[in-house]
Amino acid sequence: MNPVSAPDFFIVGHAKCGTTALYQMLRAHPQIFMPDLKEPHFFARGSNERAERAGPSRRIPNTLEQYLALFAAAAPSQLVGEASTTYLRSPAAAGRIAELRPDARIIAILREPASFLRSLHLQLLQSGIETEPDLAAALELEPQRRGEVADDRGSFWQQALLYSEHVRYVEQLRRYHEHFGEDRVLVLIYEDFRSDNERMVRRVLSFLEVDEQVGLERTDANPTVRVRASRASGIVQAVTLGRGPQSRAAKAAVKIVTPRRLRHGAVRTLTRTLVRRKPPPADDLFMGELRERFRSEVIAASEYLGRDLVSLWGYDEPQP
């Protein structure tokens, strides 16, 4: 392993917390190189799981050589980074990153738990990873799903369905502090990133020790959507991601009616018009229940970071 060839910094998550926007903004900086592939998830997947998915046609790297090849185009003078939203919740990713690059810099973004989990649930539904459309019911499935993961019957992505594990903020941050020290871990708050984007991005640039005066256009990426029609969603996923008879039939139909150069645009249009739409307003009563459920996590994170997240996130107010 050659530490020099590995990334200099890692954006470690979570999903739906501004990681995509930050990735897109940073890769526009001339002193920074980030690969076209966002979220290689290399350090969150075990070697056995990578081996099971190995294959020359896959974009996701399965070997260290494939992973390091993502950064081959970086100029010698550029700082190299990558962003994977699974690294923060992964129990093993921090240690694996430290083995390869012990002097790496880490950027973590935290979001108010209730709104975060609601957005995450909608994204997992849209991507087909989640099958339970009701978040409350999905939370009730956690004991069963946790057993499947523990018995190695759950896939890498099934671990994402353990919603409560996503908001163990102190436990997650402590892993990175233990491996990299406090000076090499920058913790951002999503709400700050949204409300004062320019200041937060300059803080990141200062942390990375690159030119802070470079103008970077704000990006609002990966908006929260809901699944409008599960059948249509299944068809779109079959065309773009799936395998098997349904996938082959769907892809064949698209090829018949759509020229090659227009296929990707057709899929995007189908997804936008038939599958996705803006989510309905959050249920205040349920959101209050979520805040009560995760109040202790917010209090612990406030004490750990020395910042009053309880007030910032509204956990000091009576819940409906």
C-alpha positions as CSV (number, residue, x, y, z in Angstrom):
1,M,0.0,0.0,0.0
2,N,1.3,3.4,-0.9
3,P,-0.2,6.2,1.2
4,V,0.9,8.8,-1.3
5,S,-1.5,7.3,-3.9
6,A,-4.5,7.4,-1.6
7,P,-6.8,10.3,-1.2
8,D,-5.7,13.2,1.0
9,F,-9.2,13.8,2.4
10,F,-12.6,12.0,2.7
11,I,-16.1,13.4,2.9
12,V,-17.7,10.6,5.1
13,G,-21.4,11.4,5.1
14,H,-24.2,11.1,5.8
15,A,-26.6,10.9,2.8
16,K,-29.1,13.7,2.5
17,C,-26.8,16.0,4.5
18,G,-25.2,18.1,1.8
19,T,-22.4,15.7,0.9
20,T,-23.2,15.7,-2.8
21,A,-23.4,19.5,-2.9
22,L,-20.1,19.8,-1.1
23,Y,-18.5,17.2,-3.4
24,Q,-19.6,19.1,-6.5
25,M,-18.4,22.4,-5.2
26,L,-15.0,21.1,-4.1
27,R,-14.3,19.3,-7.4
28,A,-14.7,22.6,-9.1
29,H,-11.8,24.0,-7.2
30,P,-8.6,24.0,-9.4
31,Q,-6.4,22.8,-6.5
32,I,-8.7,19.8,-5.7
33,F,-9.2,16.6,-7.6
34,M,-12.3,14.4,-6.9
35,P,-13.2,11.6,-9.3
36,D,-16.3,11.4,-11.5
37,L,-17.5,8.5,-9.4
38,K,-19.0,9.8,-6.2
39,E,-19.4,7.2,-3.4
40,P,-17.1,4.3,-4.3
41,H,-18.0,3.0,-0.8
42,F,-14.7,1.1,-0.9
43,F,-13.8,1.2,2.8
44,A,-17.4,0.5,4.0
45,R,-17.5,-2.9,2.2
46,G,-15.7,-5.9,3.4
47,S,-13.2,-7.7,1.2
48,N,-15.6,-10.7,0.9
49,E,-18.4,-8.6,-0.3
50,R,-16.2,-6.8,-2.8
51,A,-15.1,-10.1,-4.1
52,E,-18.6,-11.3,-4.6
53,R,-19.3,-8.2,-6.7
54,A,-16.0,-8.2,-8.6
55,G,-16.2,-7.9,-12.4
56,P,-14.6,-5.7,-15.1
57,S,-17.9,-4.2,-16.1
58,R,-18.7,-2.7,-12.7
59,R,-17.8,1.0,-12.0
60,I,-17.6,0.4,-8.3
61,P,-14.0,-0.5,-7.4
62,N,-13.6,-4.0,-5.9
63,T,-9.8,-4.0,-5.4
64,L,-7.3,-1.5,-4.0
65,E,-5.8,-1.2,-7.5
66,Q,-9.2,-0.3,-9.0
67,Y,-9.9,2.1,-6.2
68,L,-6.6,4.0,-6.5
69,A,-7.1,4.1,-10.3
70,L,-10.0,6.5,-9.6
71,F,-7.4,9.2,-8.7
72,A,-4.9,8.5,-11.5
73,A,-5.9,11.7,-13.4
74,A,-5.1,14.0,-10.5
75,A,-2.3,16.5,-11.1
76,P,0.7,16.2,-8.8
77,S,-0.1,19.6,-7.3
78,Q,-3.8,18.8,-6.6
79,L,-5.2,17.7,-3.3
80,V,-7.1,14.4,-3.8
81,G,-10.4,13.5,-2.2
82,E,-13.5,11.3,-2.4
83,A,-16.9,11.3,-0.9
84,S,-18.9,8.2,0.3
85,T,-22.0,8.6,2.5
86,T,-21.6,5.1,4.1
87,Y,-18.2,5.8,5.8
88,L,-19.7,7.6,8.8
89,R,-22.1,4.9,9.8
90,S,-19.7,2.0,8.9
91,P,-18.1,0.6,12.1
92,A,-15.0,-0.4,10.0
93,A,-14.5,2.4,7.5
94,A,-12.5,4.7,9.8
95,G,-10.0,2.0,10.7
96,R,-9.6,0.9,7.1
97,I,-9.0,4.4,5.9
98,A,-6.4,5.0,8.6
99,E,-4.6,1.8,7.6
100,L,-4.2,3.2,4.0
101,R,-3.9,6.9,4.8
102,P,-3.3,7.6,8.5
103,D,-2.8,11.4,7.9
104,A,-6.0,11.8,5.9
105,R,-8.4,14.7,6.7
106,I,-12.0,13.8,7.4
107,I,-15.1,15.9,6.8
108,A,-18.4,14.8,8.4
109,I,-21.8,16.5,8.1
110,L,-24.5,16.0,10.7
111,R,-28.2,16.8,10.3
112,E,-31.1,17.1,12.7
113,P,-32.2,13.4,13.1
114,A,-35.9,13.5,12.4
115,S,-35.7,15.4,9.1
116,F,-32.6,13.5,8.2
117,L,-34.3,10.1,8.6
118,R,-37.4,11.2,6.8
119,S,-35.3,12.3,3.8
120,L,-33.2,9.2,4.0
121,H,-36.2,6.9,4.0
122,L,-37.7,8.7,0.9
123,Q,-34.3,8.3,-0.9
124,L,-34.1,4.6,-0.1
125,L,-37.6,4.1,-1.3
126,Q,-36.9,5.9,-4.5
127,S,-33.7,3.8,-5.1
128,G,-35.6,0.6,-4.4
129,I,-33.5,-0.3,-1.4
130,E,-36.4,0.3,1.0
131,T,-39.8,-1.5,0.4
132,E,-41.7,-0.3,3.4
133,P,-43.4,3.1,2.4
134,D,-44.2,4.1,6.0
135,L,-41.2,5.3,8.0
136,A,-42.8,4.4,11.3
137,A,-43.3,0.8,10.1
138,A,-39.8,0.7,8.7
139,L,-38.5,1.7,12.2
140,E,-40.5,-1.2,13.7
141,L,-38.8,-3.6,11.3
142,E,-35.3,-2.7,12.7
143,P,-35.0,-5.7,15.1
144,Q,-35.8,-8.1,12.3
145,R,-33.4,-6.4,9.9
146,R,-30.7,-6.1,12.5
147,G,-30.9,-9.9,12.9
148,E,-30.5,-10.4,9.2
149,V,-27.5,-8.2,9.0
150,A,-25.9,-9.9,12.1
151,D,-26.5,-13.3,10.5
152,D,-24.8,-12.1,7.3
153,R,-28.1,-12.6,5.4
154,G,-28.4,-8.9,4.8
155,S,-26.6,-7.2,2.0
156,F,-24.4,-4.1,2.2
157,W,-27.3,-1.9,1.3
158,Q,-29.7,-3.6,3.8
159,Q,-27.5,-2.2,6.5
160,A,-28.7,1.2,5.4
161,L,-32.2,0.2,6.6
162,L,-31.1,0.3,10.2
163,Y,-32.2,3.9,10.5
164,S,-31.4,4.3,14.2
165,E,-27.8,3.4,13.5
166,H,-27.4,6.5,11.2
167,V,-27.9,8.9,14.1
168,R,-25.4,7.5,16.6
169,Y,-23.4,10.7,16.1
170,V,-21.1,10.5,19.1
171,E,-20.1,6.9,18.4
172,Q,-19.5,7.6,14.7
173,L,-17.4,10.7,15.4
174,R,-15.4,9.0,18.1
175,R,-14.2,6.4,15.7
176,Y,-12.7,9.0,13.5
177,H,-11.3,11.1,16.3
178,E,-9.6,7.9,17.7
179,H,-7.9,7.2,14.4
180,F,-7.1,10.7,13.1
181,G,-7.3,13.0,16.1
182,E,-9.5,16.0,16.5
183,D,-7.4,18.4,14.4
184,R,-7.8,16.2,11.3
185,V,-11.6,15.8,11.6
186,L,-13.9,18.7,10.6
187,V,-17.5,18.4,11.7
188,L,-20.1,20.5,9.9
189,I,-23.8,21.0,10.7
190,Y,-26.1,20.6,7.7
191,E,-28.3,23.5,8.8
192,D,-25.3,25.8,8.8
193,F,-24.3,24.5,5.4
194,R,-27.7,25.4,4.1
195,S,-28.1,28.8,5.8
196,D,-24.5,30.1,5.4
197,N,-23.1,28.1,2.6
198,E,-20.3,30.5,1.6
199,R,-18.9,30.7,5.1
200,M,-19.1,26.9,5.6
201,V,-17.4,26.2,2.2
202,R,-14.6,28.6,3.1
203,R,-14.2,26.8,6.4
204,V,-13.7,23.6,4.5
205,L,-11.2,25.2,2.1
206,S,-9.2,26.5,5.1
207,F,-9.3,23.0,6.7
208,L,-7.9,21.5,3.5
209,E,-5.4,24.4,3.2
210,V,-6.2,25.4,-0.3
211,D,-7.0,28.8,-1.7
212,E,-10.1,30.2,0.1
213,Q,-10.6,33.0,-2.4
214,V,-11.6,30.8,-5.3
215,G,-15.2,31.5,-6.1
216,L,-17.3,28.3,-6.0
217,E,-20.9,28.4,-7.2
218,R,-23.4,27.1,-4.7
219,T,-24.9,23.7,-5.6
220,D,-28.2,22.3,-4.3
221,A,-27.9,18.7,-5.2
222,N,-29.9,15.5,-4.5
223,P,-33.3,17.0,-3.4
224,T,-35.7,15.0,-1.3
225,V,-38.3,13.2,-3.5
226,R,-41.0,10.6,-2.9
227,V,-41.9,7.6,-5.0
228,R,-45.1,8.4,-6.9
229,A,-45.7,5.0,-8.5
230,S,-43.9,1.9,-7.4
231,R,-44.7,0.0,-10.6
232,A,-43.2,2.8,-12.7
233,S,-40.3,3.0,-10.4
234,G,-39.6,-0.7,-10.8
235,I,-39.6,-0.3,-14.6
236,V,-37.2,2.6,-14.5
237,Q,-34.9,0.7,-12.1
238,A,-35.0,-2.3,-14.4
239,V,-33.9,-0.2,-17.4
240,T,-31.1,1.5,-15.5
241,L,-29.9,-0.9,-12.9
242,G,-31.6,-4.2,-12.9
243,R,-30.9,-7.6,-14.3
244,G,-33.0,-10.7,-15.2
245,P,-36.0,-11.1,-17.6
246,Q,-37.8,-7.9,-16.5
247,S,-34.7,-5.9,-17.0
248,R,-33.9,-7.4,-20.4
249,A,-37.5,-6.9,-21.6
250,A,-37.6,-3.3,-20.4
251,K,-34.3,-2.4,-21.9
252,A,-35.3,-4.1,-25.2
253,A,-38.5,-2.0,-25.3
254,V,-36.6,1.2,-24.7
255,K,-34.1,0.4,-27.5
256,I,-36.9,-0.3,-30.0
257,V,-38.6,3.0,-29.5
258,T,-35.7,5.3,-28.5
259,P,-32.5,6.1,-30.4
260,R,-29.3,5.5,-28.4
261,R,-28.5,9.2,-28.0
262,L,-31.9,9.9,-26.5
263,R,-32.3,6.9,-24.1
264,H,-30.8,8.5,-21.0
265,G,-32.9,11.6,-21.5
266,A,-36.0,9.5,-21.9
267,V,-35.3,7.6,-18.7
268,R,-34.7,10.9,-16.8
269,T,-38.0,12.2,-18.2
270,L,-39.9,9.0,-17.2
271,T,-38.4,9.2,-13.8
272,R,-39.3,12.8,-13.3
273,T,-42.9,12.6,-14.6
274,L,-44.0,9.1,-13.5
275,V,-41.9,8.1,-10.5
276,R,-40.9,11.1,-8.5
277,R,-42.5,14.2,-7.1
278,K,-42.0,16.5,-4.1
279,P,-42.8,14.8,-0.8
280,P,-45.9,15.8,1.2
281,P,-45.5,17.9,4.3
282,A,-44.1,16.1,7.3
283,D,-46.5,14.8,9.9
284,D,-45.9,17.0,12.9
285,L,-47.0,14.4,15.4
286,F,-44.7,11.7,14.0
287,M,-41.8,14.1,13.6
288,G,-42.3,15.0,17.3
289,E,-42.2,11.4,18.2
290,L,-38.9,11.0,16.3
291,R,-37.4,13.9,18.1
292,E,-38.4,12.5,21.4
293,R,-36.9,9.1,20.4
294,F,-33.6,10.6,19.5
295,R,-33.4,13.4,22.0
296,S,-30.6,11.5,24.0
297,E,-28.5,11.3,20.9
298,V,-28.8,15.0,20.3
299,I,-27.9,15.8,23.9
300,A,-24.9,13.5,23.7
301,A,-23.7,15.1,20.4
302,S,-24.1,18.6,21.9
303,E,-21.9,17.7,24.9
304,Y,-19.4,15.9,22.7
305,L,-19.0,18.7,20.2
306,G,-19.4,21.5,22.7
307,R,-22.2,23.1,20.7
308,D,-25.9,23.6,21.6
309,L,-27.5,21.3,19.0
310,V,-30.4,20.8,21.3
311,S,-31.6,24.4,20.8
312,L,-30.4,24.6,17.2
313,W,-32.4,21.6,16.2
314,G,-35.5,22.4,18.4
315,Y,-35.1,19.6,20.9
316,D,-35.6,22.0,23.8
317,E,-39.1,22.7,22.7
318,P,-42.2,20.7,23.8
319,Q,-43.0,18.1,21.2
320,P,-46.6,17.8,19.7
